[in-house]
Amino acid sequence: MTRIKYFSLTVYLIVLLAVTGCSSSINIKAGKDNTQDILLSLDLGEAVSRTILSATKGMQKMSGKETSVFSKNHIESGLKKANVKNIIVSCPSSTKLNVNGTISSSQSHDLIARNKNKLVVTLSPESLQNISKTLGEETRSFLDLFMAPVITGEKMTDEEYIDLLESVYGKEITNDIKKASIKFTMTVPDGCRQKSYKAPDGISVSATDKLVSFSYPLLRLLTLTGTETSFIQW
């Protein structure tokens, strides 16, 4: 269950990343001691913030209590319960969130796996849907706002999904989705050199002897129908 809790947070952040036109990233660095340091940086952007604010006002009326997209204390508490170490959570503004933490390879999941000298990231509708089901009701409500096919399980083309969002939220958010991407970076342990790597097909990649980095289109993530794997080996 600790693995599920930890990666539920990861999925929550990834899906929210999908509706921002600003810079967002996921950095994973393999450690020599069989751990992974993970840094997630998220900026929701103004359009999404307004949408969520509007929705949370309705939630507050129904629940009778204040709701918030980012709760620093809640996130820190959840990570501690999941045995994540070296936790640092910051909210530079109402639209931005940074999360740092260290996990051991024994906590690996379908999304992030460590096999000796290889770090693997796997994205698939099945893994994202299964993990999203473990989210709390309030968090799930935030995700449901954007009706992502990768979470709902509905098969939709990019164009069909954009048309759906535009009919509900207008062009500003859909334009953000078309432009936005998540920057994934995987880094080898200190003192090691990258020997090989793989990124999803059709994704531009930059690599050095220490890391591999690629920008994953957010629309592609939201309408994902198959399994896409990337890795770095040292």
Buried (B, 14 or more C-beta within 10 A) or exposed (E): EEBEBBBBBBBBBBBBBBBBBBEBBBBBBBBEEEBBBBBBBBBBBBBBBBBBEEBBEEBEEEEEEEBEBBBEEBBBEBBEEBBBEEBEBEBEEEBBBBBBBBBBBEBBBBBBBBEEEBBBBBBBBEBBBBBBEBBEEBBBBBBEBBBBBBBBEEEBEBEEBBEBBBEEBEEBBBBBBBEBBBBBBBBBBEEBEBEEBEBBEEBEBEBEEBBBBBBBBBBBBBBBEEEBEBBBBB
